[in-house]
Amino acid sequence: MTAQTALLSLLRQELERNFAVLRQQPQPAYYIGYQVTQLQTTVLEAQAGKLRRSAQQHSRWLDVDVRVGSYELDNTRPLQEAWSFVDRSGAVQLPLGDDAQALRHLLWQATADAYERAAERYAKVIASRSVRVQEGDSVPDFSREPPQRRQRLVPPLRLDTSLWARRLRELSASFAPHPWIYSHRITLQATSAQKFLVNSEGTELAWGENSIFLTIAAQTRADDGMELPLYRAYFAFRPEELPSPDSIRADIESMIELLRRLREAPVLETYSGPAILSGEAAGVFFHEILGHRVEGHRQKDPQSAQMLRDLLGKQILPPFLDVIFDPTRRYRDGIPLAGSYEFDDEGVPAQQVVVVERGVLRNFLMNRTPIAEFRRSNGHGRRQPGAQVVARQSNLLVVAHQSLSPQELRERLREECRRQGKDFGLLFKVVEGGFTFTTRTIPNAFNVMPLVVYRVYVDGRPDELVRGVDLIGTPLTTFANIIAAGSDIGVFNGLCGAESGNIPVSASSPSLLVSRIEVQKKAKSDERLPILPPPSVQSP
Amino acid sequence: MRYLLLLCGVLSVCAAQVWQPPRTEMVFRAMEQELRRAQQNLRSEGAPAPYYIEYRLQYRAALVAQAVLGELVESNESQRATLTVAVRIGTPELDNTNLAAPSFLLFGGASPRETYRQRTIPIELSDTLLRRELWLATDAAYKDAVEQYGRKLNILRSQLRRDTTPDFRLLPAEELFDTLAVSTFPRALAERLCRELSAIFRQYPEFTASAVSFEYLPTQTWYANTEGRRAVKTELFTGLEVVAYAQANDGTLLAQYYSAYARTPAELPSLDSLRQAVTEVAQRLRAQRSASALEETYVGPVLFEGRAAGELIAQVLVPQLLLHREPLSDAPVFTTRAQGLARRIGSRILPEFLSLRAAPCQRWFRQTPLVGSYCVDDEGVRANTVQVVEKGVLRQLLSTRVPTRWLARSNGHNRAGAPMVGVLELIPGEGSGSVLERQQLRQYFLQLLRQRELPYGILVRSVMNLNIAQTVLARASLGKYPSFAREGSLPIVAAFRVYPDGREELLQPCDAVGITVRSLRDILAVSREQTPYNYLAPAAAAGSEVPYLPVSIVTPDIVLEEVEVRPREGSVPKPPLVSPPFIERR
């Protein structure tokens, strides 16, 4: 018996033993799921030619999901209470070896703990039903899915740590001669995750997810105190897929040059008018504005604004755009996509989901929490170990059915500027990420944080780098203003943080022309530059 | 532990821990260059230049392992380098410090200023890189100092300063070295030790959880300031912590623990002693599951034995011995850090037959290493032996370089930025009738019960340590075991009913309530024999930059005249509905 089969069988034995008792209780458990995530992580970080951090960790985490009640009504039913949907029980750290006694004892302890919490919450749900108006009462709390049985572990990553430590030292040394870059670091994080999932419905899965993020972060400050950060991230499934050191070095050199220019760039005042979002920027834009609003569980949460729910089947984007979430896709234009996986964290096979088709909203991202319109999961239940699974994004792909060349897109921007009587439009080249609010109590706005923005002049002057703005707006208005797409594709790989923790995602898109966007001044520090010159330029 | 080291000699495959601190000459060269540069040129328009700057660089390697039921759950090695900078502007009479100035950042806000306390810097350092880090941290510390100084002057425009003690006192240059050769420890041995000890709990399947964790943390610290003070010191710390957690038949939450702290792994008790200690923990917990609870509150004499007496002193007395200065503030709510016993200097706080001495540089007590010991403190000041209490009368508290109206100079007790005990010895006086041999003390206690016609008395052998409760026990019990004691309450985990005829009966956990430092005046008698007790003291509450610091207490057994001991009350979680897996298999 292989180690993985032995582990699955041990999980099964302990699950069955606990389930046999807990299903007989007055508050019966009707579902138990055990997910084991075995992580091997290497982190190397360098600064100015020296190693800043070096860590290798091996850990194994257990998440126990116990559901009390029935598929129709259980302990996870959202309540009108603060953080009602979020149950951060925290994962239990399991032994790294396969000794049955040690493992089964911890499984038992964690199951008892999870059942106690589930039973307590179920009692609250029942009490709440008798005194409150129910929303979406007829919709079950948990979908029925066919059991899955597969073992597809992938070999863990083999990373030559001394080679990479040397490489990162060498690459980070490129920053050393530039003392006005106040902080910088190059970080390599390689993670091999082996996941095992067993549940009381008969699912028995073992699969693997390997990922490598190489990130470069550097920051300077303008004379007026404004912080000017730049980031660059590379994602790969295998070390060989990362760019060559020469290519990374070239990227670092252009980052340094861009930082130098940003320090001297003028501050953009408030602006409202046409703009091009680069593919990468448009990807983040869609991730924030659309992606978080099509996460299915939000449509059931009474605290969520659920603003897209009534728009199913209606036009929300121009007819030349599709928005697809596809965890089964590993590359776009040869670039690895971080939001890829084979099974989601509820053991449902990953599926492609066309959320917007020809501009019409067709679907939501679903985990096993049904809503009135969609009763089944489409393989988007995800979590970081320790959090409760909710519907999350995977690989967001914006697909344009008609597109313009980059030159044609710029020309359209100028035309639009002329039409609106503007001297210039904006080009958002690089963005850092963003955030959005989806609840009812806070206005449903978004904020995308650009790092590199250019003024594109109507009269043909060269583009001018500017700084100091955030891209803001309200979702539906902004969707309606997209008027054209480019033929290029930009990919943003990163970590998305939400209720169920940090998970890797990607967002890719062609460049998009928006007839009207709004920017507001970025929150700026008034911190002065260091008083003394850096030590390296002054003799001791 | 000798056994383990010998084993490593045989198995030459053991990989050693990484210990690669920067070179001392390089560190001091970089620090001196940046101190000089900052002292000569660092000045913001309209603000005073610094009159004092200090740097503290710390390099630490950590080897951490944990096992449950004979299986490893964690085994990691890491290194970390941190830098702390302090800048003073104004004059020693009145500078930017001793100001309570809370700052609030709104949602999403982050201070754009570089960090300068416990700033993480690369583990590999060059002269250029260290100077860059010092430059940025000094700049940030200076800017904060300028703002604090402005706020302080502003407060003084509207408030009369009652406490006119100077803010600082400059000292002459001095160089202090307290370094040791650091021997690294093979990770395989740490893992093996945890596995072997935790496997003992396999014989106790009825327990809900158990864990054994080990850590070895060699640390090197470099200190330099603008007075010309220089210090380098090596501190070694090894910890072995064992916890077991269960529920009594009536649902009461039970926990037992054992801890052994030393400087090096080789100084830990022998493997046989450790095995025995773990077995005792397990047996006591098993016995406690069916032990009786106190039916009602007990009020009467209590005997604290061995390590329990150490924990009593740790929780009741240690936090009161630290000399803090009351900071200036325009928001009184932020000035309430306990003044400890400062106002009682010259008064009797212990019985006449007891004295208290802080001897931070004392390395051993008989055969036991004292982990709280150090000879140079974190301000580069020589650690002084301090007679804290002399024949019951409080003479001096433990101070740093922050002058107070009670003590203007440091006695070398700055640990990670705040005053903290290192080694404390409670010394029974010679020739007093209240200082008895251990056996006589017990007889005295029984006699006391008979005199007072009490049906029984309470003997305490273990008090829960707060660090254990908040870290390894909290993790092992999945947060179920209460990790905070109520104010003024001492959580007793091994209390015994002692009948006047000497019989003992283990009780379920209970709490001693209302014990304050005043209660210690009523110590009736102590044993002549003292027990060393090493533990990790909560340090953040005293203003330290780190959550816990190793402290050593040497104390006799103690009989307190009157203590209120209450049974644990309130609801308890129901025991798990499913029985543990091994019991079923048996």
Interface residues (C-beta under 8 A of the other chain):
Chain A: E14 R17 N18 V21 L22 Q25 A46 Q47 A48 G49 K50 L51 R52 R53 S54 A55 Q56 Q57 H58 S59 R60 G90 V92 Q93 L94 P95 L96 G97 D99 Q101 A102 L103 R104 H105 L106 L107 W108 Q109 A110 T111 A112 D113 Y115 E116 A176 P179 Y182 S183 G225 E227 S525 E527 R528 P530 I531 L532 P534 P535 S536 Q538 P540
Chain B: Q33 E34 R37 A38 N41 L42 R43 S44 A67 V68 L69 G70 E71 L72 V73 E74 S75 N76 S78 Q79 P112 R113 E114 T120 I121 P122 I123 E124 L125 S126 T128 L129 R131 R132 L134 W135 L136 D139 Y142 K143 R202 P205 T208 A209 R475 L478 G479 K480 P573 K574 P576 L577 V578 P580 P581 F582 E584
